[in-house]
Amino acid sequence: MTTPASPGSGVTLYDHPLSPYAQKVRIALREKAVPFRSLLPSGVGSGAAEPDFSAASPRGEVPALIDGAVRVFDSTIILEYIEDKWPTPPLMPATPGERAKARMLEEVMDTHYEAINWGLGEIRFFKRAEGSIAARLEAAAAKQTRGFFSWLEVQLDRREWFNGERFGWGDLAVIPYLNGSASHGFRPDRQSALEAWRRRANARPSVRETGLEAAGAIGAMRDAATRLSGGTMRREYRDHRLEWMIKSGGLEVVAEGLLQDNIRFGPDFS
């Protein structure tokens, strides 16, 4: 469970247990033993989030972190804030080259890999596509995921951790996405170094607890398609997600979503 903190004190994290972006932050806080309370903002995913959450995250996206008077949105910037404020134990590697590698891993996972698992959720939970369109999208996702497994195996380069000598930023940037793939039935080869790494990462208390919270939230997705068709859910198709859906063969999905007004884009700032 989330480490408790008294209301109004400590760190508050607006998040959702199924968000890989939020999972990165939960893992980081737990690795540093920083107590926090987790809040699921009402209206998240609808495009009409509650005012307190919107004030902390003007993009209307989780996660958003509140630490006293400080409000931070965007998972990468939140991780940077956590590293700056609670530097021990360090999550970033020691050398400039390894730090750059960790940042590149995070960028790739956040802006390329994430869209694959998100797209599978659109098909399987939200029932955006059926029949030949769904089959085409799932085949594209399977091929792309296998490609990323190969790429990640090279990045791991026979080391114990992506981060180098110890678990850190490079690892917590990858594990939520590989666990997301596993939940969709896609895992690295059992004998691969990547799968051995995934088992090691999931054995860490910070990752295991975060993963259990995600698994416990899966049941709430059973009525996702009903909420979408009923107008209480509007899914965000910003940048890499929109690109994935179109390039993978789902242009019809986008067109139908726009017609039904259950697709949204990033809000205007004011």
N, C-alpha and C positions, 0 to 999 in steps of 0.2 A: 504494500500500500504506500501511498505518498507520505513522506515524512511530515508529521503534523507541525503546524505553526499557528500561533494565536492570531485570530483575525485582527487585521490592522497592524501586525508586526511581521518582521521577517520578509521573506520573499514570497510573492504570489505569482503563480504561473497560470495565465489563461492558455488552455491547451485542449487537445483532444487525444485520448490514448492511442487512436489509430493513425494519427498524423506522424509520419516519419520525421518531419521537421521538429515537432514537439518531443518525440522520443529522443532525438539527439540532445536536447536541452535537459530532459529528465536524467539521462545517463550522466551527463557532465556534472550536474548538481550532486548526484549521488556519489560519483567518483570523488568529489571534493567534500563530501559529508556536509553539504549546505542544506539546512532544513528549508522546506518550502511547502506551501499548500497549493493544490491544483484546483482550478476552477474551470468548468466547462461553460463558456458564455452562452446564454440563451440567444437563440436566433442565429447561431453560427451555421454557415452553410446555406442560409436563406437570402443573404444579401441585406438583411435587416437586423443586424446584431445590436445588442444592448448598448446604451450610451457609454457606460464605464469601459467596456471592452473597446468600443470604437475610439474612445479617447486615447487608449493605450496603443491600439493598433489601427491607424486610419485606413489601412488597406483591408481591414476586416478579416484578417487571416490569423490563425494560430501558428506559432506561439507568440505570446506577448508577456514580457516579464515586468513586474513592478517591484521595486526595491526602495521603500521609502518614497522619496519624491522623484526617483528615477523611473522612467518608463521607456522600455526598449522593445522594438518589434524587429522582425526578421531573425530567423534562427541563427544565421552566421554572426550577425552583430551581437545577438544575445550571448553566443558562445564567447565572443571576444570580450564582452563585458564581464562574464563570469571569470575568464582567465585573468583579466586585469584586476578584478576585485579580490578574487580568492586564488592567488597564484600557486598555492601548495595543495595537493601535488600538481605539478605542471601537466597540462594535457598536450601542449604543443611540444614537438621535438626540440632538441637543443640547437641544431645547426640550421643556417639559413636554407640550405638545399632541402633538408628534410621538412622544414616548415612549409616551403613552397610546394613540396609534394603532397603534404597533408591538405593544403588549401586547394590544390588542383583536384584531388580525389573528392573533396566535398563539393566542389563546383560541378564536377561531372555527375555525381550521384544526385545532387539537388536539381539540376537543370536538364539532364538527359534521362537518367535511369528512372527517376521518380515518375515520369510520365507513363512509363510502361505499366507499372503496378496500378497507377491511377486509372489508366485506360481499361485494364482488366476489371477494376472495380465498377467502372461505368457499364460494362457489359454484364457482369455477373451479379452485382448488387442492384444497380439502377435499371437494368434491363433496357439499355439504350438501343441494343441491336440484337437481332435473332437471325437464325437461318444462315444464309451464305455470307451476309455482312459480318455477323458475329464470328463465324468460322474464319473469315479472312483476317479480322483483327486479332483473333487469338493466335493464329498462325504467325502473324507478324510479331506479336509480343513474344512468342516462344523463340523465334529466331533471334530477335534482338537481345533477349535475356541470355541466350547461350553465347552470343558475341561478347556481351559484357562480362560473363564468367571468364572467358578466355582473356580478356583485357585485364581483369582484376587479378587473375593468376600471375600475369606478367608483372603487375605493379607490386604484388606481394613479394615476388622475387626470392622465394624460399625462406623468408624471414618469419619469425614467430608472429610479428604484428605489422600491420601497415605503417604504424607510427615509428617503427624501428625496434629498440630494445624493450620498450614497455607499451602497454595499452594506452591509447590516447586519442587525440583529435582525429587522426586518420582512420582509426578503427570505429569510433562512434559515428563517424560520418558515413560508414558503409553498412554496418550491421543492421540498422532498421530496414534498409532496402532489401538486403538479402533475406531477412526474415519475412518481409512482405512477399517476396517472390515465393518463398517456401510455403506461405499460406495459400498461394495460388497453385501450388503443385510443382513449382520449378525449383530444383535444388542443384547445386554443383555436384559433379560426379563424386560418389561416395569415397573414392580413393584419392581425390584431388587434395592438393595443399590448401585450396580455397575452402573446401568443406571442413578440413581439419581446423582451419582458422575460425570458421563459423562456429564450430563446436566449442572451441576455447573461449571465444567472445561470449557466447551464450551462457557459459559457466560462471561468468563474473556476476556477482550479486547485483550490480547496477543494471546490467543488461537483462538478467533473468527477471528481476522485479518489473522492469519496464515492459518486457515481453509478456509477462503474465497479465498486466493491466490491459495490454492491447488485445490479448486473447479473450479476456473477459468482456470486452466491448463489441466483439464480433456479433453477438446475438442481437444487438440493437440495430444491426444493418438488415435484418430480415424484412422489415417493412420499408426499406429505402425506396424501392420502386413505387410503392403506394404513395409515399410522401412526395416523391417527384411528380407523379401524375396528378396528385391532389393540389399542387401549387404551393406546398409549404417548404419545398426545397428547390433552390436554384444553384446549380453547380458552376463553379468558377472555371472558365476555359481560358486562362491567361497564358500567354507566351508559349512555353514548351509543351503544355498540354494540348493546346489548340494545334500546334505544329504536329505533335504525335498523331492525333486523331486524323488529321488530313493526310499526312504522308503514309499512314498505315492502312488507308483505304476506307476511312470513315467520314468522308465529306457529307454523305447523306445524314449521318448522325448529327453533325453540326447544323445542317440546314433544318432538320426536324426540330432540334432543340431551340433554335432561334424562332422558328414558327410557333412553338409551344410556349415560348418565353420561360423556359426552365434552364437556360444557359445565361450566365452573367460574366461580365469582365470586371477588371479592377475599377474601384470607385474613383470619382473625382475628389480631389482634396479641397477642403474649404476651411 
